[in-house]
Amino acid sequence: MATLLQPDVSLSAAAAARVAAISAKQAKPAILRLSVEGGGCSGFQYRFGLAEAVEADDMIAETDGVKLVVDSVSLDLVRGAQVDFIDNLGGAHFAVTNPNAASGCGCGTSFSV
């Protein structure tokens, strides 16, 4: 497990606040796991979930006491990305700004490299 001083991924303050609120309601640690899986309309898709603990191969970025963890395989596909939380008329969701994505789908949940 490695804590990144200049993280390869980052968590915005808005996303950290949302994770803190969700984890408090569910009485879970404030740890958001971002992983990448094959699938979606563009080839890869993002998966988010609250984690119970940090795994040995996780990279960690921390904002306002909230941890964003990414496994070593997924990190190769999201290096340099930022996770944000968007809450507007179009809905509320976590969004990834990924500099590695060559293209994405219209809904923003899948991408290709």
C-alpha positions as CSV (number, residue, x, y, z in Angstrom):
1,M,0.0,0.0,0.0
2,A,1.3,3.4,-0.9
3,T,0.1,6.8,0.0
4,L,0.8,9.2,-2.7
5,L,2.4,12.6,-1.9
6,Q,1.6,13.9,-5.3
7,P,-1.2,11.5,-6.1
8,D,-1.5,9.8,-9.4
9,V,-5.3,10.2,-8.9
10,S,-7.1,12.9,-6.9
11,L,-10.4,13.4,-5.1
12,S,-12.1,16.8,-5.2
13,A,-13.4,18.5,-2.1
14,A,-17.0,18.0,-3.3
15,A,-16.4,14.3,-3.8
16,A,-14.7,13.9,-0.4
17,A,-17.7,15.7,1.3
18,R,-20.2,13.3,-0.5
19,V,-18.2,10.2,0.4
20,A,-18.0,11.4,4.1
21,A,-21.8,11.9,4.2
22,I,-22.5,8.5,2.6
23,S,-20.1,6.7,4.8
24,A,-21.4,8.4,8.0
25,K,-25.0,7.3,7.1
26,Q,-23.9,3.7,6.5
27,A,-21.5,3.7,9.5
28,K,-18.6,2.7,7.2
29,P,-15.0,4.1,6.9
30,A,-14.7,7.1,4.5
31,I,-12.9,5.1,1.8
32,L,-14.0,5.3,-1.8
33,R,-12.8,2.6,-4.1
34,L,-12.4,3.4,-7.8
35,S,-11.8,0.5,-10.1
36,V,-11.9,-0.1,-13.8
37,E,-13.6,-3.1,-15.4
38,G,-13.9,-4.2,-19.0
39,G,-17.4,-3.4,-20.4
40,G,-19.6,-0.5,-21.1
41,C,-20.2,0.9,-24.6
42,S,-16.6,2.2,-24.9
43,G,-14.6,-0.8,-23.6
44,F,-13.8,0.1,-20.0
45,Q,-16.2,1.3,-17.2
46,Y,-15.6,2.9,-13.9
47,R,-16.9,1.3,-10.7
48,F,-17.3,3.1,-7.4
49,G,-18.0,1.6,-4.0
50,L,-17.3,2.2,-0.3
51,A,-14.4,0.0,0.9
52,E,-14.1,-1.5,4.3
53,A,-10.3,-1.3,4.3
54,V,-7.3,-0.5,2.2
55,E,-5.8,-3.5,0.3
56,A,-2.1,-4.2,0.1
57,D,-1.8,-3.2,-3.6
58,D,-3.9,0.0,-3.3
59,M,-2.6,3.5,-4.1
60,I,-4.2,6.0,-1.8
61,A,-5.1,9.7,-2.3
62,E,-6.6,11.6,0.6
63,T,-8.7,14.8,0.7
64,D,-10.2,16.2,3.8
65,G,-9.8,12.9,5.7
66,V,-11.5,10.8,2.9
67,K,-9.4,8.2,1.1
68,L,-9.7,7.4,-2.6
69,V,-8.1,4.0,-3.2
70,V,-7.3,2.5,-6.6
71,D,-5.8,-1.0,-7.2
72,S,-2.6,-1.3,-9.1
73,V,-4.2,-2.7,-12.3
74,S,-6.9,0.0,-12.5
75,L,-4.3,2.7,-11.7
76,D,-2.6,2.2,-15.1
77,L,-5.9,3.2,-16.7
78,V,-6.7,6.2,-14.5
79,R,-3.3,7.7,-13.7
80,G,-3.7,11.5,-13.6
81,A,-7.5,11.4,-13.2
82,Q,-9.6,13.4,-10.8
83,V,-12.8,12.1,-9.2
84,D,-15.4,14.8,-8.6
85,F,-19.0,14.8,-7.4
86,I,-21.5,16.7,-9.7
87,D,-24.9,17.7,-8.3
88,N,-26.9,19.7,-10.8
89,L,-30.2,19.6,-12.7
90,G,-29.0,16.6,-14.7
91,G,-28.6,14.6,-11.5
92,A,-26.0,13.8,-8.9
93,H,-23.1,11.5,-9.7
94,F,-19.4,10.9,-9.3
95,A,-17.5,11.9,-12.4
96,V,-14.0,11.0,-13.5
97,T,-11.8,13.4,-15.5
98,N,-9.4,10.9,-17.1
99,P,-6.5,12.2,-19.2
100,N,-5.9,8.7,-20.5
101,A,-9.3,8.3,-22.1
102,A,-9.2,8.6,-25.8
103,S,-12.9,8.6,-26.1
104,G,-16.0,8.0,-23.9
105,C,-19.6,7.3,-24.0
106,G,-22.4,9.9,-23.8
107,C,-23.2,9.1,-20.2
108,G,-19.6,9.3,-19.1
109,T,-19.5,6.0,-17.4
110,S,-17.3,4.2,-19.9
111,F,-14.2,5.0,-21.9
112,S,-11.5,3.7,-24.2
113,V,-7.8,4.2,-24.2
